């Protein structure tokens, strides 16, 4: 049955009207992946030399045992961001006399065909056969190989399980990413424990008791079983249609947004768009990663206050920059419907302002722990937060009226440059340079407080005159609406 599914997938690919474009993309991606794998293979053959240089006073096998768990932790982080979910159009098969276990088994096993599953073997196996076999024998080497297989399978299916659950609840993905970031930060930044010691405590014992390799192997089998059960429970037509309607609440059920009427409904729909699609969700996830950006600059005394202005703007406005640079491309697939619908474009713009204000407010609150580095840091963050919701939001929407490139939300986020053009490049310069044009001269002449006060005053003026700017943006949009719509129709 699996061979039948594979034949159907191949026929669907070759019969698609976009086959030529898809083949070209796959060839380019294949060359890029091959290049990466060759680099990983080189690192694998030189791993003993690298470990000797990094840990000169340690036994090679001991240092190798200490990095395995760290590798798989970062491997899981990469998988959450880059690994694609295996797909199969299951609806046409559900009414046929095909066992659902066969459908689920195909979906589950096809997930093994991922480039991420090759990397640990290419990286670690050369070391195992060069060093471990020589020092500890074939039995211990086979135990290491079995443990690596088990952890690879575990990571593979854990990442897929989290991403599948995230399709129903975006907060699951954010919580999983936050937990992984916290685990790494507690070691590498706060030094509360050592992941190397934890890794060696298991893999070091593996050198004495090879039978312990059963544990990671069993973890991989259990994770596969969880994926199998989850897919089987959600494979029925009711789960694919009506059940989803029941899970996702309407926008009016969000208490905070319901008070804004039609504008609140538009914001709630856009929040769902952000959380449900990989490309847009990556903008939000990257924003959470950059909440740690201040640790790079505030822990180093060489960076002056000018960098604090940049960091404050970046951390409180990263979502505006990442997500806003593709405005209105996120709605490209249904933009014609927005033009002919009963939606007021004034409300549409107000919804963008409200969305950015809400997300930037949350980002500012997340940066408040940086008060540890001084109250002035928090004050600068607040001023740049006002700048983001007052001026940067207006500039982003101004450039949105000049963005004619569509984005297909059905595509993944990794290695996807769809919608990227000159508009995005030009947008970054005024967003980054504008506050320095005001703050910079005062900072040079040793009056930074005046520069900060001026930044805050201009930002507050823009916020108080937001209605005026919305009218200007709407008038500008009306002169370009058909160009934007035509550009979004080009696939």
Secondary structure, DSSP 4 states (H G I P E B T S, - for coil): -HHHHHHHHHHHHHHSTTHHHHHHHHHHHHHHHHHHHHHHHHHHHTHHHHHHHHSTTS-HHHHHHHHHHHHHHHHHHHHHHHPPPP----HHHHTSS--HHHHHHHHHHHTT--THHHHHHHHHHHHIIIIIHHHH-HHHHHHHHHHHHHHHHHHHHHHHHHHHHHHH-HHHHHHHHHHHHHHHHHHHTT-SS-HHHHHHHHHHHHTT-GGGHHHHHHHHHHHHHHHHHHHHHT-SHHHHTHHHHHHSPPGGG-HHHHTTTHHHHHHHHHHHHHHHSHHHHHHHHHHHHGGGTHHHHHT-TTS-HHHHHHHHHHHHHHHHHHHHTTTTGGGGGGHHHHHHSS--HHHHHHHHHHHHHHHHHHHHHHHGGGGGG-HHHHHHHHHHHHHIIIIIHHHHHHHHTT------TTS-STT--TT-SHHHHHHHHHHHHHHHHHHHHHHHTT-HHHHHHHHHHHHHHHHHTHHHHHHHHHHHHHTTHHHHHHHHH--
